[in-house]
Amino acid sequence: MITPILLCGGSGTRLWPLSRKSFPKQFADIMGDESLFQASAKRFSGEGFADPILVTGDSFRFIVGEQLDECGITAQGTLIEPEGRNTAPAAAAAAVLLAQSDPQALMLLVPSDHAVADANAFRAAVTAGAAAAREGQIVTFGIAADRPETGFGWLESGAETHPQVMKLERFIEKPDQATAETLLADKRYLWNAGVFLVRADVMVDAFRAHAPDVLSAVEAAMTAATQDLSFTRIDPEIWATVPDISIDYAVMEKAANVSVVRFDGKWSDLGSWEAVWQESEQDNAGNALTAHTTAFNCENTLLRSESDEIELVGIGLKNVVAVAMRDAVMVADMSDSQNVKKAVSVLKERKAKQAVQFPVDHRPWGWFETLILSERFQVKRIHVNPGAALSLQSHHHRSEHWIVVAGTAKVTVDDEVKLLTENQSVYIPLGAVHRMENPGKVPMVLIEVQTGSYLGEDDIIRYEDVYART
């Protein structure tokens, strides 16, 4: 059995505004009706694969659980990183955790934000590398290149050591255009997918040999970890001392026991809007269009509207990407789309909330979005999942009106508990102890109107919470 280690962190800058710090690209429906994270989890599930271990951040701990539930997959464990420290510490933490129960277990370290057109073919490539991994090799996966890509690292493959498995001669940093064209002409050179198959004890030994400072700090942080519901929270103070370094730099470029399996199928890390355009269905003029978009006399252009209320129209555009959301619009030359993260940095300096905050705020019980925010009042749409409940809480500075528009709400206001159905409403006075729950089997949706002198999310006192947030 192979245990997938799904890396689910990220800063959410490269595909802004669809991807943001509060909701990075792996959780968004970029290439279809499921998120990249869900596609990754399904890709490495079923026969031959154990339930996954997730490595994620505190802000995403309930998102990953909810999205896995939608896939019918259960994680065997979720590691909560106090802060992102790059891929090496995440890999070391997962290896240490897995080695405690089964040192010989095969772990597949895989980012959860990649797009793979043929999941079965990639599974077959992983299976092909299993024999070498069991014998102590660190097996990585190289993508057959179809263009002189300068945005990826490359791999040089050598002689075959096992069926479909070759010795890895060296890692190559992101090349310039001339070098990339030279690499493309030689089939020995492959794109680096950043996916690794290895025994847990071999991975721990590799860190001990090549990055002992990373391993010692990670082991200490894991020893001091605490349990929170089904999550393992890595100790934040010790974790802050762990070097911020990628697994390639920390281990892979130094290790001698690294092999590579060639994958000839379509793959993308979706690292830019240009990459999304390349992977999207296009019309005869090379335009990739979503619903609520229209193109006139456009060529090689990506038009994407993420709101039913926004019609995005392109006229006479060439090599342009335009993405419209309810709270932000991004327009860029296709060849310059790698610089989106620089624009996000400028927005952060201006303290624009759109830089990091997704318009839909995901919570363990569901989600909400602000429809109107003005002086002394705010209107929200709140979606509560079946069987979920918000915390028992009160506010110092605001009162609330709730109107149920779908489903059934169980409402507590001080000592009174009652059921509300569609078109019914309730008033929550300032200071009242209250809670809303969804006792039904379908989502409950309500409109909340807040009025008061302060409407911030931090004006809340929690008394009880099933998600341990008190």
Rosetta blueprint (number, residue, H / E / L):
1 M L
2 I E
3 T E
4 P E
5 I E
6 L E
7 L E
8 C L
9 G L
10 G L
11 S L
12 G L
13 T L
14 R L
15 L L
16 W L
17 P L
18 L L
19 S L
20 R E
21 K L
22 S L
23 F E
24 P L
25 K H
26 Q H
27 F H
28 A L
29 D L
30 I L
31 M L
32 G L
33 D L
34 E L
35 S L
36 L H
37 F H
38 Q H
39 A H
40 S H
41 A H
42 K H
43 R H
44 F L
45 S L
46 G L
47 E L
48 G L
49 F E
50 A L
51 D L
52 P L
53 I E
54 L E
55 V E
56 T E
57 G E
58 D H
59 S H
60 F H
61 R H
62 F H
63 I H
64 V H
65 G H
66 E H
67 Q H
68 L H
69 D H
70 E H
71 C H
72 G L
73 I L
74 T L
75 A L
76 Q L
77 G E
78 T E
79 L E
80 I E
81 E E
82 P L
83 E L
84 G L
85 R L
86 N L
87 T H
88 A H
89 P H
90 A H
91 A H
92 A H
93 A H
94 A H
95 A H
96 V H
97 L H
98 L H
99 A H
100 Q H
101 S H
102 D L
103 P L
104 Q L
105 A L
106 L E
107 M E
108 L E
109 L E
110 V E
111 P E
112 S L
113 D L
114 H L
115 A E
116 V E
117 A L
118 D L
119 A H
120 N H
121 A H
122 F H
123 R H
124 A H
125 A H
126 V H
127 T H
128 A H
129 G L
130 A H
131 A H
132 A H
133 A H
134 R H
135 E L
136 G L
137 Q L
138 I E
139 V E
140 T E
141 F E
142 G E
143 I E
144 A E
145 A L
146 D L
147 R L
148 P L
149 E L
150 T L
151 G L
152 F L
153 G L
154 W E
155 L E
156 E E
157 S E
158 G E
159 A E
160 E E
161 T E
162 H E
163 P L
164 Q L
165 V E
166 M E
167 K E
168 L E
169 E E
170 R E
171 F E
172 I E
173 E L
174 K L
175 P L
176 D L
177 Q H
178 A H
179 T H
180 A H
181 E H
182 T H
183 L H
184 L H
185 A L
186 D L
187 K L
188 R L
189 Y E
190 L E
191 W E
192 N E
193 A E
194 G E
195 V E
196 F E
197 L E
198 V E
199 R E
200 A H
201 D H
202 V H
203 M H
204 V H
205 D H
206 A H
207 F H
208 R H
209 A H
210 H H
211 A L
212 P H
213 D H
214 V H
215 L H
216 S H
217 A H
218 V H
219 E H
220 A H
221 A H
222 M H
223 T H
224 A L
225 A L
226 T E
227 Q E
228 D E
229 L L
230 S L
231 F E
232 T E
233 R E
234 I L
235 D L
236 P H
237 E H
238 I H
239 W H
240 A L
241 T L
242 V L
243 P L
244 D L
245 I L
246 S L
247 I H
248 D H
249 Y H
250 A H
251 V H
252 M H
253 E L
254 K L
255 A L
256 A L
257 N L
258 V E
259 S E
260 V E
261 V E
262 R E
263 F E
264 D L
265 G L
266 K L
267 W E
268 S E
269 D L
270 L L
271 G L
272 S L
273 W H
274 E H
275 A H
276 V H
277 W H
278 Q H
279 E H
280 S L
281 E L
282 Q L
283 D L
284 N L
285 A L
286 G L
287 N L
288 A E
289 L E
290 T L
291 A L
292 H L
293 T E
294 T E
295 A E
296 F E
297 N L
298 C L
299 E E
300 N L
301 T L
302 L E
303 L E
304 R E
305 S E
306 E L
307 S L
308 D L
309 E L
310 I L
311 E L
312 L E
313 V E
314 G E
315 I E
316 G L
317 L L
318 K E
319 N L
320 V E
321 V E
322 A E
323 V E
324 A E
325 M L
326 R L
327 D L
328 A L
329 V E
330 M E
331 V E
332 A E
333 D E
334 M H
335 S H
336 D H
337 S H
338 Q H
339 N H
340 V H
341 K H
342 K H
343 A H
344 V H
345 S H
346 V H
347 L H
348 K H
349 E H
350 R L
351 K L
352 A L
353 K H
354 Q H
355 A H
356 V L
357 Q L
358 F L
359 P L
360 V E
361 D E
362 H E
363 R E
364 P L
365 W L
366 G E
367 W E
368 F E
369 E E
370 T E
371 L E
372 I E
373 L E
374 S E
375 E L
376 R L
377 F E
378 Q E
379 V E
380 K E
381 R E
382 I E
383 H E
384 V E
385 N L
386 P L
387 G L
388 A L
389 A E
390 L L
391 S L
392 L E
393 Q E
394 S E
395 H L
396 H L
397 H L
398 R E
399 S E
400 E E
401 H E
402 W E
403 I E
404 V E
405 V E
406 A E
407 G L
408 T L
409 A E
410 K E
411 V E
412 T E
413 V E
414 D L
415 D L
416 E E
417 V E
418 K E
419 L E
420 L E
421 T L
422 E L
423 N L
424 Q L
425 S E
426 V E
427 Y E
428 I E
429 P L
430 L L
431 G L
432 A L
433 V L
434 H E
435 R E
436 M E
437 E E
438 N L
439 P L
440 G L
441 K L
442 V L
443 P L
444 M E
445 V E
446 L E
447 I E
448 E E
449 V E
450 Q E
451 T E
452 G E
453 S L
454 Y L
455 L L
456 G L
457 E L
458 D L
459 D L
460 I L
461 I E
462 R E
463 Y E
464 E E
465 D L
466 V L
467 Y L
468 A L
469 R L
470 T L
